[in-house]
Amino acid sequence: MLPSQPLLHAVVLALAALQALASDTFIAAVYEHAVILPEATHKPVSPEEALALMNKNMDVLEQAIKEAAQKGAKIIVTPEDGIYGWDFTRESIHPYLEEIPDPVVNWIPCTDPIRFAPAPVQERLSCMARKNSIYVVANIGDKKPCNSIDPSCPSDGRYQYNTDVVYDSSGKLVARYHKYNLFRRETQFNYPKEPEAVAFETPFGKFGIFTCFDILFHEPAVALVRELHVDTVLFPTAWMNVLPFLTAIEFHSAWAMGMGVNLLSANTHNTFLAMTGSGLFTPEGPAVYHYDSRTEEGRLLLAELSARPRLSPTYPPAVNWSLYATSIKKFPEKDAFSGAVRRDIFTFSELGHKAGNYTVCQGDLCCHLVYRMSNKSNDEVYVLGAFDGLHGSVIKYHWQVCTLLKCKSTELNSCGQPVETAQTKFEMFSLSGTFSTNYVFPEVLYSKVQLAPGEFKVLRDGRLKSKHSTSKPVLTATLFGRLYEKDLPHPLRPSL
């Protein structure tokens, strides 16, 4: 018996919906760019000289964009400072800036380049997107005139912003974001008066955007994910790697896992400043990543990602980060001592045996570790560490950190110093902590600054646990928590 026409129509629609869901992926790209820098000067160059330098960088970016599009990418992210660099005063950066309108103006710079004012950089970026039928994400500088009516107007009569722009596949400006958390050296730029939560819809998911240092703060990073429910975050960055917890690849991968979104991280490449580490990161771990501290070459990365990761059957469940650690009997602390990770004073306990249960506490945080080493090297020392306090010399923000950490040498006063190589593998480890926050980011870093995709899991009770023996020696396994509500007021951002 044949089905009725309405029933047949419903079946066809249901099958189409299932098919659409099954193929709900897209190819994304990031490009780590070795920026061609201007000559060091504190005097402004001419607009023509500034544009010539920016065109040299855009020549490189255009080739990467073209290659990404040819390989099927729907969107590409390029780095922070990727078009003109970073060593500027407020005055010397001015020739590199353009006035960038709000995207509500419905503007395609490629086809209407002088609608607002001459904008050769925006025109070229728009044409790259339009010519290659790909979304292009870039970081440039925005300038906005102001006057004495505005009491916070700078003395030179303009605001200058570190700015991300997004052009869709037709070349239309669809997003503009002004960086809210400036790094302390970015004195050439102004702080926006309010944080901007910038998101936009595409046929392949909902995207949000912010820049570099923003990722460590609630505004806009957490608010963008929690309040606007974006699927993927676009992340231009100029990230200087800091071992043991804050290399670009480990923290950005951990953030994507902790927040449950895709993160497209494009880093600037400059080995002198320890800038490297880009990737396409998902809630399940890195899809692809790149870390190169030896050469001065750029790198294009591509991966197929879920357009709506929350609908994926492999989407990680919600985690109660303190459940396990607060439910177990505390093992006695063993010979705890203090050590510095940069300026942060951790409480450490040496792992004196090849296997054991350890507890170490600081403040409101107790960290627990169960472990078994498979080939402990006699000239390597590992510790369990805890930190609960404010981090930062000028801008102070609150961390809670539990870490299994390799020391630089057998001297305990070396614990917390940067180290890139190890020899000791682990048969198993399970790390947990009594965190006072739901914002905890899990990191595992192997020898020679390599990630461990697929080799660890986060249990719903808050344990970071190895799935099997580690395939490479371990530098650190870390649970990195952020208590945003305990951050001190920002000392540099003007209060309104």
Backbone hydrogen bonds, N-H to C=O, Kabsch-Sander energy under -0.5 kcal/mol:
donor,donor_aa,acceptor,acceptor_aa,energy
8,L,4,S,-2.8
9,H,5,Q,-2.4
10,A,6,P,-2.2
11,V,7,L,-2.4
12,V,8,L,-2.4
13,L,9,H,-2.3
14,A,10,A,-2.5
15,L,11,V,-2.7
16,A,12,V,-2.4
17,A,13,L,-2.5
18,L,14,A,-2.4
19,Q,15,L,-2.5
20,A,16,A,-2.5
21,L,17,A,-2.3
22,A,18,L,-2.5
23,S,19,Q,-1.6
24,D,21,L,-1.4
25,T,23,S,-2.5
26,F,305,L,-2.1
28,A,26,F,-0.5
28,A,303,A,-2.7
29,A,75,I,-2.0
30,V,301,L,-2.0
31,Y,77,V,-2.2
32,E,299,R,-2.9
33,H,31,Y,-0.7
33,H,267,N,-0.8
35,V,33,H,-1.2
37,L,35,V,-0.7
50,A,46,S,-2.4
51,L,47,P,-2.4
52,A,48,E,-2.1
53,L,49,E,-1.9
54,M,50,A,-2.3
55,N,51,L,-2.6
56,K,52,A,-1.4
57,N,53,L,-1.5
58,M,54,M,-2.6
59,D,55,N,-2.0
60,V,56,K,-1.2
61,L,57,N,-2.4
62,E,58,M,-2.6
63,Q,59,D,-1.4
64,A,60,V,-1.8
65,I,61,L,-2.7
66,K,62,E,-2.6
67,E,63,Q,-2.3
68,A,64,A,-2.6
69,A,65,I,-2.4
70,Q,66,K,-2.2
71,K,67,E,-1.4
72,G,69,A,-1.8
73,A,68,A,-2.5
74,K,27,I,-3.1
75,I,27,I,-0.8
76,I,135,Y,-2.1
77,V,29,A,-1.8
78,T,137,V,-1.8
80,E,237,T,-0.6
80,E,266,A,-0.6
82,G,79,P,-1.4
85,G,81,D,-1.9
88,F,86,W,-1.8
93,I,89,T,-1.5
94,H,91,E,-0.8
96,Y,93,I,-1.9
97,L,94,H,-1.7
98,E,141,G,-2.2
100,I,98,E,-0.6
105,V,102,D,-2.0
106,N,103,P,-1.9
111,T,108,I,-1.2
112,D,108,I,-1.6
115,R,112,D,-1.4
123,E,119,A,-2.7
124,R,120,P,-2.1
125,L,121,V,-2.4
126,S,122,Q,-2.5
127,C,123,E,-2.3
128,M,124,R,-2.2
129,A,125,L,-2.0
130,R,126,S,-2.6
131,K,127,C,-3.1
132,N,128,M,-1.6
133,S,129,A,-0.8
133,S,130,R,-0.5
134,I,129,A,-1.7
135,Y,74,K,-2.7
136,V,167,Y,-2.2
137,V,76,I,-2.1
138,A,165,V,-2.3
139,N,79,P,-0.6
140,I,138,A,-0.5
140,I,163,T,-2.8
142,D,161,Y,-2.3
143,K,98,E,-1.1
144,K,159,Y,-2.5
146,C,157,G,-2.1
150,D,147,N,-1.9
153,C,150,D,-2.0
157,G,154,P,-2.1
159,Y,144,K,-3.1
161,Y,142,D,-2.8
163,T,140,I,-2.5
163,T,161,Y,-0.6
164,D,177,Y,-2.7
165,V,138,A,-2.8
166,V,175,A,-2.0
167,Y,136,V,-2.4
168,D,172,K,-2.5
171,G,168,D,-2.2
173,L,107,W,-2.7
174,V,166,V,-2.9
174,V,172,K,-0.6
175,A,166,V,-1.2
177,Y,164,D,-2.5
179,K,162,N,-3.1
179,K,177,Y,-0.6
182,L,180,Y,-0.9
186,E,183,F,-2.3
187,T,185,R,-1.7
189,F,186,E,-1.5
190,N,160,Q,-4.1
197,A,195,P,-0.5
198,V,196,E,-0.9
198,V,209,I,-0.5
199,A,197,A,-0.5
200,F,207,F,-2.3
202,T,205,G,-1.6
205,G,202,T,-1.2
207,F,200,F,-2.8
208,G,232,T,-2.3
209,I,198,V,-1.4
210,F,234,L,-1.7
212,C,236,P,-1.7
214,D,211,T,-2.6
215,I,212,C,-2.3
216,L,213,F,-1.6
217,F,214,D,-2.0
221,A,214,D,-0.5
222,V,217,F,-0.8
222,V,218,H,-0.7
223,A,218,H,-2.1
224,L,220,P,-2.6
225,V,221,A,-1.4
226,R,222,V,-3.0
227,E,223,A,-2.6
228,L,223,A,-0.8
228,L,224,L,-0.9
229,H,225,V,-0.8
230,V,224,L,-0.8
231,D,206,K,-2.5
232,T,206,K,-1.9
233,V,262,N,-2.8
234,L,208,G,-3.0
235,F,264,L,-2.4
237,T,266,A,-2.4
240,M,238,A,-0.5
241,N,239,W,-0.6
241,N,274,A,-3.1
242,V,246,L,-1.2
246,L,242,V,-2.1
251,F,247,T,-2.3
252,H,248,A,-2.4
253,S,249,I,-1.7
254,A,250,E,-2.0
255,W,251,F,-2.7
256,A,252,H,-2.0
257,M,253,S,-1.9
258,G,254,A,-3.0
259,M,255,W,-2.6
260,G,256,A,-1.3
261,V,256,A,-1.5
262,N,231,D,-2.3
263,L,281,F,-2.7
264,L,233,V,-2.9
265,S,263,L,-0.9
265,S,279,G,-2.5
266,A,235,F,-1.8
266,A,264,L,-0.6
267,N,265,S,-0.6
268,T,237,T,-1.0
269,H,33,H,-2.8
270,N,268,T,-0.6
270,N,275,M,-2.4
273,L,270,N,-0.7
274,A,271,T,-1.3
275,M,270,N,-2.9
276,T,239,W,-0.7
276,T,274,A,-0.8
278,S,290,H,-1.9
279,G,265,S,-2.2
280,L,288,V,-2.6
281,F,263,L,-2.6
281,F,279,G,-0.6
282,T,285,G,-2.1
285,G,282,T,-1.2
287,A,280,L,-2.9
288,V,280,L,-1.2
290,H,278,S,-2.6
299,R,32,E,-2.0
301,L,30,V,-2.7
303,A,28,A,-1.9
305,L,26,F,-3.2
305,L,303,A,-0.5
307,A,24,D,-2.3
308,R,24,D,-0.6
311,L,308,R,-2.1
312,S,309,P,-1.6
315,Y,312,S,-1.7
320,N,460,R,-2.7
321,W,319,V,-0.9
323,L,320,N,-1.2
324,Y,461,D,-2.7
326,T,322,S,-2.1
327,S,323,L,-0.6
327,S,324,Y,-1.1
328,I,324,Y,-0.9
335,D,333,E,-0.6
337,F,348,F,-2.5
339,G,346,F,-1.9
341,V,344,D,-2.8
342,R,340,A,-0.7
344,D,341,V,-2.1
346,F,339,G,-3.1
346,F,344,D,-0.9
347,T,386,A,-2.5
348,F,337,F,-3.7
348,F,346,F,-0.6
349,S,384,L,-1.7
351,L,382,Y,-2.8
352,G,350,E,-1.3
356,G,371,Y,-1.9
358,Y,369,L,-2.8
360,V,367,C,-2.0
362,Q,365,L,-2.9
365,L,362,Q,-2.3
366,C,364,D,-0.5
367,C,360,V,-3.3
368,H,432,S,-2.8
369,L,358,Y,-2.5
370,V,430,S,-2.0
371,Y,356,G,-2.0
372,R,428,M,-2.3
373,M,354,K,-3.9
374,S,425,K,-2.1
375,N,425,K,-1.0
380,E,377,S,-1.6
383,V,405,L,-2.5
384,L,349,S,-2.5
385,G,403,T,-3.0
386,A,347,T,-1.9
387,F,401,V,-1.9
389,G,399,W,-2.0
391,H,397,Y,-3.2
396,K,394,V,-0.7
397,Y,391,H,-2.3
397,Y,395,I,-0.5
399,W,389,G,-2.9
400,Q,481,G,-2.1
401,V,387,F,-2.7
402,C,479,L,-2.3
403,T,385,G,-2.2
404,L,477,A,-3.0
405,L,383,V,-2.7
405,L,403,T,-0.6
406,K,475,L,-2.3
407,C,381,V,-3.1
408,K,414,S,-0.9
414,S,411,E,-2.1
415,C,412,L,-1.6
417,Q,414,S,-2.2
427,E,372,R,-2.6
428,M,372,R,-1.6
430,S,370,V,-2.3
431,L,464,L,-2.8
432,S,368,H,-2.1
433,G,321,W,-0.6
434,T,366,C,-1.8
435,F,433,G,-1.7
440,V,438,N,-1.2
441,F,480,F,-2.5
443,E,478,T,-3.1
445,L,476,T,-3.1
446,Y,450,Q,-3.7
447,S,473,P,-2.5
448,K,420,E,-4.0
449,V,420,E,-0.5
449,V,446,Y,-0.8
450,Q,446,Y,-1.4
452,A,444,V,-0.5
455,E,452,A,-1.9
457,K,465,K,-2.8
459,L,457,K,-0.6
459,L,463,R,-2.6
462,G,459,L,-2.1
464,L,431,L,-3.1
465,K,457,K,-2.9
465,K,463,R,-0.7
466,S,429,F,-2.2
467,K,455,E,-2.2
468,H,455,E,-0.6
470,T,426,F,-2.8
474,V,424,T,-2.2
475,L,445,L,-2.7
476,T,445,L,-1.9
477,A,404,L,-2.1
478,T,443,E,-3.0
479,L,402,C,-2.9
480,F,441,F,-2.4
480,F,478,T,-0.5
481,G,400,Q,-3.7
481,G,479,L,-0.7
482,R,439,Y,-2.4
483,L,398,H,-1.5
484,Y,482,R,-1.0
486,K,483,L,-1.8
487,D,484,Y,-1.6
488,L,396,K,-1.6
